């Protein structure tokens, strides 16, 4: 029983970490593009990485939320 509590706590901690990371990613995506075309290209590449990271984080978050919901049943 104690092990389940530890797992739940770990899931909830990871859930909060993911939410914090998603907030940072979203803030990064809100940055206005530079006027310099070379800088814009770099920013666009970074945005693509951020979007990919966001997708992975959202999948992991959904998995954690599913596990937490099934643990309550």
Backbone torsions as a table, in degrees:
resi	resn	phi	psi	omega
1	UNK	NA	-41.6	178.5
2	UNK	-64.0	-35.1	179.3
3	UNK	-63.5	-38.1	177.4
4	UNK	-63.3	-38.4	178.6
5	UNK	-65.3	-40.8	178.4
6	UNK	-64.2	-44.9	179.2
7	UNK	-61.5	-43.5	179.6
8	UNK	-62.5	-43.8	178.4
9	UNK	-62.1	-41.5	178.5
10	UNK	-63.5	-42.0	178.5
11	UNK	-63.8	-42.3	-179.7
12	UNK	-66.9	-38.1	176.1
13	UNK	-63.4	-45.3	-179.9
14	UNK	-64.5	-38.3	177.6
15	UNK	-58.1	-45.5	179.8
16	UNK	-66.1	-39.4	176.8
17	UNK	-60.0	-43.7	-179.8
18	UNK	-64.1	-43.3	179.3
19	UNK	-61.5	-39.6	176.8
20	UNK	-64.9	-42.9	178.5
21	UNK	-63.6	-41.1	178.9
22	UNK	-62.1	-39.5	177.0
23	UNK	-61.8	-42.9	178.9
24	UNK	-65.5	-41.8	179.2
25	UNK	-62.2	-44.8	179.9
26	UNK	-63.1	-37.0	176.2
27	UNK	-64.9	-41.1	178.9
28	UNK	-62.6	-35.7	-178.2
29	UNK	-74.8	-14.4	-178.8
30	UNK	-85.9	-3.8	-177.7
31	UNK	-69.9	134.0	179.5
32	UNK	-71.8	143.8	-179.9
33	UNK	-66.9	143.2	176.9
34	UNK	-68.3	157.4	177.6
35	UNK	-75.0	-28.6	179.8
36	UNK	-72.8	126.0	-176.0
37	UNK	-63.1	-35.8	178.6
38	UNK	-65.8	-41.3	177.3
39	UNK	-66.0	-37.6	177.4
40	UNK	-60.9	-42.3	-179.9
41	UNK	-61.3	-41.7	178.2
42	UNK	-65.0	-43.8	179.7
43	UNK	-62.5	-40.1	180.0
44	UNK	-64.9	-41.6	176.6
45	UNK	-61.9	-42.2	178.8
46	UNK	-64.9	-37.4	177.2
47	UNK	-63.2	-40.4	179.2
48	UNK	-62.9	-39.7	176.7
49	UNK	-64.9	-43.8	179.6
50	UNK	-61.9	-40.7	180.0
51	UNK	-65.9	-41.7	177.2
52	UNK	-62.7	-42.9	178.4
53	UNK	-62.9	-42.3	179.6
54	UNK	-61.0	-43.1	178.8
55	UNK	-59.5	-45.8	179.1
56	UNK	-63.4	-42.1	179.0
57	UNK	-64.5	-40.4	179.7
58	UNK	-65.9	-38.0	176.7
59	UNK	-64.2	-44.5	179.0
60	UNK	-64.4	-40.1	178.7
61	UNK	-62.6	-43.2	179.0
62	UNK	-62.2	-40.2	178.2
63	UNK	-63.1	-44.9	179.3
64	UNK	-63.5	-44.3	-179.9
65	UNK	-63.2	-36.8	176.9
66	UNK	-64.8	-43.7	178.5
67	UNK	-64.3	-41.5	178.4
68	UNK	-64.6	-40.7	179.9
69	UNK	-65.8	-41.3	-179.5
70	UNK	-71.1	-25.6	177.9
71	UNK	-71.4	-25.7	-179.9
72	UNK	-78.8	-20.1	-176.5
73	UNK	-73.1	NA	NA
